[in-house]
Amino acid sequence: MVDKIIGGKGFGPLGGMNRTGKSGAAAKSAEAAKTDRVNFSDALQNASKTQAASTTQEASRAEKIQALKSQIENGTYKPDLDKVASSLLPFIMKES
């Protein structure tokens, strides 16, 4: 007679409900959806591309600097005075 009242399942959650109010299947699917994932491969690829570009830029800059140094030493360096004046003008205007 007791088994008929309880349903033969004994004591436990009623109707397959757990303490959070979700059924067993819903709780399992919610746990499966909670997985955290981090994809480092994209970040590492972008970092390596940036590093490669930086290295290339540094090499290019070093070549330009060396060429300018050799021109200055030889006395063949002729700066564009209009460009120099136009780049100095904003700094002079700020100070006045």
C-alpha positions in Angstrom: 0.0 0.0 0.0 2.9 2.4 0.8 4.5 1.7 -2.6 1.3 2.7 -4.4 1.2 6.1 -2.6 4.9 6.9 -3.2 5.0 5.2 -6.6 7.7 2.6 -5.7 10.5 5.2 -6.2 11.2 5.8 -2.6 12.1 9.2 -1.2 13.7 11.7 -3.6 13.0 14.4 -6.0 9.4 14.5 -7.1 8.8 14.1 -10.8 12.5 14.0 -11.7 13.0 17.6 -10.4 16.3 18.5 -8.7 16.8 21.3 -6.1 17.1 24.0 -8.8 13.7 23.1 -10.2 15.1 21.7 -13.5 14.4 18.2 -14.6 17.4 15.8 -14.9 17.6 16.1 -18.7 17.4 19.9 -18.5 20.1 20.1 -15.9 22.4 17.9 -17.9 21.9 20.0 -21.1 22.5 23.2 -19.0 25.8 21.8 -17.7 26.9 20.9 -21.2 26.1 24.4 -22.4 28.2 26.0 -19.6 31.5 24.9 -21.1 34.1 27.7 -21.4 36.3 27.7 -24.3 39.3 29.9 -25.2 40.8 29.8 -28.6 44.5 30.8 -28.3 45.4 29.9 -31.9 43.8 33.0 -33.4 45.4 35.3 -30.8 48.8 33.6 -31.3 48.6 33.9 -35.1 47.7 37.6 -34.8 50.6 38.1 -32.4 53.1 36.4 -34.7 51.9 38.4 -37.7 52.3 41.6 -35.7 55.8 40.5 -34.6 56.8 39.7 -38.1 55.5 43.1 -39.4 57.3 44.8 -36.6 60.6 43.1 -37.4 60.2 44.0 -41.1 59.5 47.6 -40.2 62.5 47.8 -37.9 64.8 46.4 -40.6 63.4 48.9 -43.1 63.9 51.7 -40.7 67.5 50.6 -39.9 68.3 50.6 -43.6 66.9 54.2 -44.1 68.8 55.4 -41.0 72.0 53.9 -42.3 71.5 55.5 -45.7 70.9 58.9 -44.2 74.0 58.5 -42.0 76.1 57.8 -45.0 74.7 60.7 -46.9 75.4 63.0 -43.9 79.0 61.7 -43.6 79.6 62.2 -47.4 78.1 65.7 -47.4 75.5 64.6 -50.0 72.4 64.9 -47.7 70.1 67.6 -49.0 66.9 67.9 -46.9 63.7 69.2 -48.5 63.5 72.6 -46.7 59.8 73.0 -47.5 59.0 69.7 -45.7 61.2 70.7 -42.8 59.5 74.1 -42.4 56.0 72.6 -42.7 56.7 70.0 -40.1 58.2 72.6 -37.7 55.4 75.1 -38.1 52.8 73.4 -35.9 55.4 73.1 -33.0 56.3 76.8 -33.4 52.7 77.8 -33.4 52.0 75.8 -30.2 54.8 77.6 -28.3 53.7 81.1 -29.2 
